[in-house]
């Protein structure tokens, strides 16, 4: 929703192993100074934190942004002014929602200020109601209010930029790569980037779900084709049923063109009526869909039936309806010709129409097989994800996310530690609580940071060579037990670990094995000062089982856990885990009571560890649920289409069946004959569908986990299901054929 959105790009650093990272501030400054193809670059960093204004504190999305932020997006405040440029005092912008709910929608911003990240800045503007970048943001604070970073390995800034007129993406990308290579040569091991990467911002915003959206679009297309073949079948049956009427109209001079026009008009009218009902259903469905997909699809809450969507839908409906009408008209023309030629007998016409309908049923069945296999593969994938060991126990624990006031300095750090100590102690004293601990980033929550760690002798005044790359977590004593994580070697954090004692760390097993292969990790020493500015050497005291910190689908780099008592700078945004001895709901009220009495002034968010775990695979579950609906609808359409065809064939061949029975054929043989015909059609559909599925499902490989696109179990299960549905769809027509009375039909 931005002006010239095709010129917006996301900028990232890429290391030697191909990992993409946010930018370090000095690298950003060099890129801004050297890249001539970017007219403006803007950095931003932040997330959900405590935002205070007008004596009210709430948890909201807050971001530090560069002064060119709105220039890049070409958006202006509806009230007040931009953040400005060098020479003006740093200020803050608030969202339209925050302005209404917290500031009372006052147009006078004079004297208003807002606090977050330990900063208190004057509010200088209110953004448009539709503006949300990044997703969920309600506060944008001028990044010039914080001291600049000089580290080229502290990857703190996400960056967006706007291409200069006349510069295309390929040219801008090539220039960015060259600048990255130059910085690597100039600064050596001081930088861990190998290049800069530019990505179209629209692609970046939907990058994690783009494959799912394309696959779902294909599913919609297949479902549309299945429905169209079903409607075509109905029109063909109608054409044959109206053979006498059509023959009379032709004999009276109506002509083929007028009869064809009648079929097309009927088809279009029915199609448009169906479209109107569909648009109404789509409008209602989008309301529900936006609520379900708000955390999965970017800007899901803005999904609307726009004029463009309605226009495309109308054109598509007209096109498909016209094609269906023309197919029915052609069949009707054949019916007329045969009926007049054979003196009203319609066996040849019925046979020709039946063959066309059989072909449509086969096509319908084949498309259904593809959808069923796609849904089956997604189901197998989600089952595999649910069976994947995340490295912790999701069930039985509550989580409390809170943000403490950032007052900075030694006294502020001590106050953070004291508040968390008090809160954790009181929660642990609740009857029925088994363990309490916390971290600044729960696994699979998307919180927390990562970066390069160094040898204990690293000189950050020079160009130290990184020892490795890892997730960085600030945690408390008891965190492992509260999470259900395994301590494999050594000891956990203890109350004896204090700011004045040697700083300690726990490391994950994979990190220990990759960093100190063949050596005892206990007692090893490292530095991770680029995460919080604390250069105290960390002494490894324990090894923890690997945990999926970022994604359940793949392993992480490894994790370093430090004690929040010793490293409190990153502990202001903290998640406390309360593990109950039984049902966590039994201690929920007591937990809320403790928070109300101990931290009433802090905005908190309650959840459960199981919910955090489920949310981590919400995209896959979302795709599965939609495809399941598609597959079920497709299967129902295929079954009704086959049933209609078999019932039609039985009615057309009632005389033949009566003769067979009169000549001694048993009802059982007639029953088997009809069933075999239906099964033969669906076996053809199954064969075609399996071939199509093998060719098409490879495009959804990025959505799958632990299952191949040619998974034998899925293919066999779908085949068995289709055969069962085929027998069910053919059973009633077959029974009807077997119960034909020769005397009544032939008499």
Secondary structure, DSSP 8 states (H G I E B T S, - for coil): --TTGGGEEEEEEE-TTS-EE-EEHHHHHHHHHH-SSEEEEEEEEEEEEEEEETTEEEEEEEEEE-TTHHHHHT---SEE-----TTS---EEE-HHHHHHHSTT-S--TT-EEEETTEEEEEEEE--TT--SSTTEEEEEEGGGS-----SS-EEEEEEEEE-TT--HHHHHHHHHHHHHHHHHHHGGG---SEEEEEEHHHHHTTTTHHHHHHHHHHHHHHHHHHHHHHHHHHHHHHHHTHHHHHHHHHTT-HHHHHHHHHHHHHHHHHHHHHHHHHHHHHHHHHHHHHHSTTTSTTGGG----HHHHHHHHHHHHHHHHHHHHHHHHHHHHHHHHHHHTTT--HHHHHHHHHHHHHHHHHHHHHHHHHHHHHHHHHHHHHHHHHS--SS--TTEEEEEEE-----HHHHHHHHHHHHHHHHHHHHTSTTEEEEEEESS-TTSS--EEEEEEETT--TTS---EEEEEEEEEE-TTHHHHHT--EEEE----TT--TTS--EEEEEHHHHHHHSTTS--TT-EEE-TTTTS----EEEEEEE----SS-TTS--S-EEEEETTT-GGG-SEEEEEEEESS-THHHHHHHHHHHHHHSTTS-EEEEEHHHHHHHHTHHHHHHHHHHHHHHHHHHHHHHHHHHHHHHHHHHHTHHHHHHHHHTT--HHHHHHHHHHHHHHHHHHHHHHHHHHHHHHGGGGGGG-SS--TT-HHHHHHHHHHHHHHHHHHHHHHHHHHHT--HHHHH-
